[in-house]
Amino acid sequence: MNNIQIPPVVKNLLIINILFFVATWVMQSKGIDLAYYLGAFYFDSPLFKIWQPISYMFMHGGFTHILFNMFALYMFGSVLENRWGPKRFLNFYLITGLGALALQLLVQSIEVYNITGSIVNHGAVTIDLAEGMAGVNLPGLTREQGQTLLGIYIGPMVGASGAIFGLLVAFGMLYPNVEMYIMFIPVPIKAKYIMPVYIVIELFLGVAKFQGDSVAHYAHLGGALLGFILVKIWKDRDRHTYYDYYE
């Protein structure tokens, strides 16, 4: 994929993500964490705001996080936007990002229900952002349940990874025979083999829930699932673009 021209939507998404990242870094130096305002919280959390399902896609947890996501956006997003056009590509990006959050919220709802018997906590979780304090006041909970519940209510989800997984799946479906190099494997592998492996790994990590793992694996799966569905539904009319020779 040499000489890929950066199309307008991808270019603007790159710029917006970088601006958000710089703003986050600047505000952190002033003691303000933008993730608590622009990251996506569980819908029943008092920290949830109506704009977060969109703004969370442009927030990132660190340099490595944004670096890999933006590299993938440039590499795969450019190919897909040149094939689909800006409107369809932007719709795809936003829908997969929203789908990622939707699946993550669904999984969190199930976890909250299993702990409390309801998908809302009825005031059991108390949060004081100004004082930096949070707690759980619900009799009968184990320490582990309390930590899980608190983590759901005070942990923001950030990053474009859900939408990026949607792009990866779309690329693998539309250009299955493109050979790609991935880290630690010295030989090229076709996209149609790489993408399913990524999905299985994410599913395993999401179910396993290893201690200390703060990655929203179900959000990745949600983006991948919506990406798969959209590519299946859309009738790809542009069969004669520059990139068709990859198929």
KOLKOLPA-106598 format. One record per residue (C-alpha): residue in one letter; x, y, z. Coordinates in steps of 0.1 Angstrom, whole numbers, plus 5000, padded with zeros to 4 digits. Layout:
% residues N
AXYZ...
//
This chain:
% residues 247
M500050005000N502550254988N501850624981I498550625000Q497050974998I495451085031P491751155022P489851445039V487951255066V490951055077K493051375077N490551555099L490151265122L493851255127I493951625134I491051615159N492551315178I495951485181L494351815192F492351625219F495551445230V497551765233A494651935251T494551645276W498251665282V498052045287M495152025311Q496751745331S499651975338K497052205353G495551935374I492451875352D491851535337L489651575306A488951205306Y486451265334Y484551505311L485151365276G485650985282A482550765282F481050655315Y478450395324F475050545316D473950535352S477050705365P476651065377L479751135356F477951035324K477251325300I475251315267W478151405245Q480451135258P479450865233I481051085206S483851265225Y485250935239M486450835204F488851115203M490451065238H493450845244G495150705275G498750765265F501150815237T501350445227H497550425226I497150715202L500150625181F498950275172N495350385167M496350675145F498750465125A495950215118L493550495110Y495950625084M496850285069F493450125067G491150425069S492850585039V492250275018L488650245029E487750615025N489250614990R487050324981W483850434998G484050804997P484051045027K480351025036R480150655038F483550625055L482650885082N479350705088F481150375091Y483750515116L481150675138I478750385138T481450135147G482650365174L479150395188G478650015185A481849965204L480550165233A477050005231L478549655236Q480749775264L477749925282L475749615277V478449405293Q478749655321S474949645326I474949265329E477749295355V475849565375Y472749345374N474549035386I475849235416T472849455425G469849285408S469349595387I471149785359V471050095381N472550125415H469950355432G472550575448A474650285461V477750435444T478650785456I481151005437D482551335446L484751445417A485751775434E487051585464G488351295444M486351055465A484150755456G482550475475V480050195475N477250175502L475449855495P475249585522G476149235515L478749295487T482049125487R485149325484E485549205448Q481949295439G482449645454Q485649705434T483949585402L480949805407L483050105416G485250045386I482250045363Y480950375377I484150575379G486250425351P485950625318M486350445285V488550635260G490050575226A489250515190S490050145193G486450035187A486250225154I489750105145F488749745150G485749815127L488249945100L490449635105V487549395100A486249595069F489749585054G490049215060M486649155043L487249375013Y490949305008P491348955022N494448865002V496649165011E499749035028M500649225060Y503449215085I502649215122M504949245152F507148945161I506148745130P508848775103V506748655074P503748825057I500248695065K497148755045A494548995060K491848725060Y493848525085I495048805107M491648965115P489948655129V492948595151Y492648945165I488948885172V489548555190I492248715212E489949005221L487148765230F489448555251L490848855270G487348995275V486048665290A489248595310K489248935327F492848925339Q493649125369G495149465361D493849455325S492049795319V491449745282A487849755271H488049435250Y484249415245A484349765230H486849625204L484549335197G481549575194G483449785168A484449475149L480949335150L479349655137G482049675110F481249315099I477549385098L477849715078V480149565052K477749275048I474749515045W476249775022K476349694985D479749794975R479049984942D482550104936R484249794922H486849964900T488850184923Y492650214924Y492849964953D490849684937Y494049514926Y494649414962E491749174960
//
